[in-house]
């Protein structure tokens, strides 16, 4: 089951692109996981929490050209009260700053191209250095197959702490029935939406994420932390007023791990979830089991 889910998991923080109908200009979210046991079992339980702030800034030059920028801050924390060696990060506190910027160029009424430069600063924010910088890019080709189906095809590249990463991408916005639609950037995230009323949308969401962070504490300044999570959830999105939406998610985090490695331990190449030349040993920190999660999002969205 875990392998099947991971096939749909993304290995980078979500790369939001503009959908066919609307754009979420501002998103603020908080996340909480129920206490989870360690494996092998330790006395205390792991308590995961986190948050996200996202801001999108599209600058329209003409009816065919848009300069698109996207700022994201993410935070993840794991506390447990365990007494671990000084060289093991505990509690875990990870921060990410992601900046995406580039051009969206329309070719004609059906086709367009998106090219984005994606630098990231991923660290524990204790004493960050230049090794916290990661650089990547996204390229997408868009084709509108009809009034109800828009798709983009492309690839994502990022130089993770663990090595280079390539992810083939399929972006989809498909309204296949009057109240049903599928949206998402596969394999990073996706939604099956059902419009219950004009103001309430429910459905199923998938969010797959693998990110890596440079650790800067003197005890482990040659290490990095790799976070993995595949979140499957039911959601409800309510239009509070105007363009303001409140979204709640309840689900389960599969394949969720925080693994600490020495910076010398690398993977030659990752293509989506598939690893080529992974010579890393066991992580130095204990890992905890999958568990239930809840998330609350406040979104300011505008129609396009």
FENLIN-V32812 format. One record per residue. N is the residue number from 0. RES is the residue in one small letter. BURIAL is # if it has 16 or more other C-alpha atoms within 10 Angstrom, else .. D_FIRST is the distance of its C-alpha to the first C-alpha in Angstrom with 1 decimal. Layout:
N&RES&BURIAL&D_FIRST, N&RES&BURIAL&D_FIRST
This chain:
0&x&.&0.0, 1&x&.&3.8, 2&x&.&5.5, 3&x&.&5.2, 4&x&.&6.3, 5&x&#&8.7, 6&x&.&10.2, 7&x&#&11.7, 8&x&#&12.7, 9&x&#&16.4, 10&x&#&18.1, 11&x&#&21.2, 12&x&#&22.6, 13&x&#&22.9, 14&x&#&25.7, 15&x&#&27.2, 16&x&#&29.4, 17&x&.&31.7, 18&x&#&30.4, 19&x&#&32.6, 20&x&.&33.9, 21&x&.&33.8, 22&x&#&33.3, 23&x&#&32.2, 24&x&#&35.1, 25&x&#&34.3, 26&x&#&31.1, 27&x&#&31.1, 28&x&#&28.0, 29&x&#&27.2, 30&x&#&23.9, 31&x&#&23.4, 32&x&#&20.6, 33&x&.&21.0, 34&x&#&21.9, 35&x&#&19.2, 36&x&#&19.7, 37&x&#&19.9, 38&x&.&18.2, 39&x&.&20.4, 40&x&.&21.9, 41&x&.&24.9, 42&x&.&27.4, 43&x&.&26.8, 44&x&#&23.9, 45&x&#&22.8, 46&x&#&23.8, 47&x&#&22.6, 48&x&#&24.6, 49&x&#&25.5, 50&x&#&27.2, 51&x&#&28.1, 52&x&#&31.3, 53&x&#&31.4, 54&x&#&34.6, 55&x&#&35.1, 56&x&.&38.6, 57&x&#&39.3, 58&x&.&42.8, 59&x&.&44.2, 60&x&.&46.8, 61&x&.&47.2, 62&x&.&45.6, 63&x&.&43.9, 64&x&#&43.2, 65&x&#&41.2, 66&x&#&40.7, 67&x&#&37.4, 68&x&#&36.6, 69&x&#&33.8, 70&x&#&33.9, 71&x&#&30.9, 72&x&#&31.0, 73&x&#&27.8, 74&x&#&27.8, 75&x&#&25.3, 76&x&#&26.3, 77&x&#&25.0, 78&x&#&27.5, 79&x&#&27.4, 80&x&.&31.0, 81&x&.&30.1, 82&x&.&32.9, 83&x&.&31.5, 84&x&.&33.6, 85&x&.&35.4, 86&x&.&33.5, 87&x&#&30.2, 88&x&#&29.8, 89&x&#&29.8, 90&x&#&29.6, 91&x&.&27.5, 92&x&#&29.2, 93&x&#&28.1, 94&x&#&29.8, 95&x&#&29.3, 96&x&#&31.9, 97&x&#&31.0, 98&x&#&33.7, 99&x&#&33.1, 100&x&#&36.2, 101&x&#&37.3, 102&x&#&38.7, 103&x&#&37.6, 104&x&#&40.0, 105&x&#&40.4, 106&x&.&41.6, 107&x&.&42.5, 108&x&.&41.4, 109&x&.&38.1, 110&x&#&37.2, 111&x&#&36.8, 112&x&#&35.7, 113&x&#&34.2, 114&x&#&34.7, 115&x&#&33.7, 116&x&#&34.5, 117&x&#&32.0, 118&x&#&33.3, 119&x&#&31.5, 120&x&#&32.8, 121&x&#&30.1, 122&x&#&31.5, 123&x&#&31.9, 124&x&#&35.3, 125&x&.&37.2, 126&x&.&39.3, 127&x&#&37.5, 128&x&.&38.8, 129&x&.&38.5, 130&x&#&35.4, 131&x&#&33.5, 132&x&#&34.1, 133&x&#&31.4, 134&x&#&32.3, 135&x&#&30.5, 136&x&#&31.0, 137&x&#&29.4, 138&x&#&30.9, 139&x&#&30.2, 140&x&#&32.0, 141&x&#&32.3, 142&x&#&33.1, 143&x&#&33.9, 144&x&.&33.3, 145&x&.&35.0, 146&x&.&35.8, 147&x&.&32.3, 148&x&#&30.1, 149&x&#&30.2, 150&x&#&28.0, 151&x&#&28.1, 152&x&#&26.9, 153&x&#&27.2, 154&x&.&26.0, 155&x&#&25.7, 156&x&#&27.0, 157&x&#&27.2, 158&x&#&28.5, 159&x&#&26.3, 160&x&#&27.5, 161&x&#&25.2, 162&x&#&26.5, 163&x&#&26.6, 164&x&#&23.7, 165&x&#&23.6, 166&x&#&21.3, 167&x&#&22.0, 168&x&#&22.3, 169&x&#&22.6, 170&x&#&24.3, 171&x&#&24.6, 172&x&#&26.8, 173&x&#&26.8, 174&x&#&28.6, 175&x&.&27.8, 176&x&.&29.5, 177&x&.&32.2, 178&x&.&29.9, 179&x&#&26.5, 180&x&#&25.4, 181&x&#&22.6, 182&x&#&23.3, 183&x&#&21.7, 184&x&#&21.6, 185&x&#&18.5, 186&x&#&16.4, 187&x&#&18.0, 188&x&#&18.1, 189&x&#&18.4, 190&x&#&19.7, 191&x&#&20.2, 192&x&#&23.6, 193&x&#&25.7, 194&x&#&29.4, 195&x&.&30.2, 196&x&.&33.7, 197&x&.&35.7, 198&x&.&34.7, 199&x&#&31.3, 200&x&#&28.0, 201&x&#&24.7, 202&x&#&21.2, 203&x&#&17.7, 204&x&#&17.2, 205&x&#&14.7, 206&x&#&16.0, 207&x&#&14.7, 208&x&#&17.1, 209&x&#&18.2, 210&x&#&21.9, 211&x&#&24.3, 212&x&#&27.5, 213&x&#&30.7, 214&x&#&31.9, 215&x&#&35.6, 216&x&#&36.7, 217&x&.&39.2, 218&x&.&37.0, 219&x&#&34.1, 220&x&#&35.7, 221&x&.&34.2, 222&x&#&30.6, 223&x&#&27.9, 224&x&#&24.9, 225&x&#&21.6, 226&x&#&19.6, 227&x&#&16.0, 228&x&#&14.2, 229&x&#&11.9, 230&x&#&13.4, 231&x&#&12.6, 232&x&#&15.8, 233&x&#&18.4, 234&x&#&21.8, 235&x&#&25.4, 236&x&#&28.0, 237&x&#&31.7, 238&x&#&34.7, 239&x&.&37.0, 240&x&.&40.0, 241&x&.&40.9, 242&x&.&38.2, 243&x&.&36.6, 244&x&#&33.1, 245&x&#&31.2, 246&x&#&27.4, 247&x&#&25.2, 248&x&#&21.5, 249&x&#&19.5, 250&x&#&15.7, 251&x&#&13.1, 252&x&#&12.7, 253&x&#&9.4, 254&x&#&9.9, 255&x&#&13.5, 256&x&#&16.1, 257&x&#&19.9, 258&x&#&21.0, 259&x&#&24.7, 260&x&#&26.1, 261&x&#&29.6, 262&x&#&30.6, 263&x&.&31.4, 264&x&#&27.8, 265&x&#&26.6, 266&x&#&24.2, 267&x&.&26.4, 268&x&#&24.3, 269&x&#&21.0, 270&x&.&20.2, 271&x&#&17.6, 272&x&#&14.6, 273&x&.&16.4, 274&x&.&18.9, 275&x&.&22.1, 276&x&.&24.2, 277&x&.&22.3, 278&x&.&24.8, 279&x&.&24.1, 280&x&.&24.2, 281&x&.&22.6, 282&x&.&23.1, 283&x&.&26.2, 284&x&#&24.7, 285&x&#&22.4, 286&x&#&19.0, 287&x&#&17.8, 288&x&#&14.7, 289&x&#&12.6, 290&x&#&14.6, 291&x&#&16.3, 292&x&#&18.3, 293&x&#&21.3, 294&x&#&23.2, 295&x&#&26.6, 296&x&#&28.1, 297&x&#&31.6, 298&x&#&32.2, 299&x&#&35.4, 300&x&#&34.8, 301&x&.&37.4, 302&x&.&37.5, 303&x&.&38.2
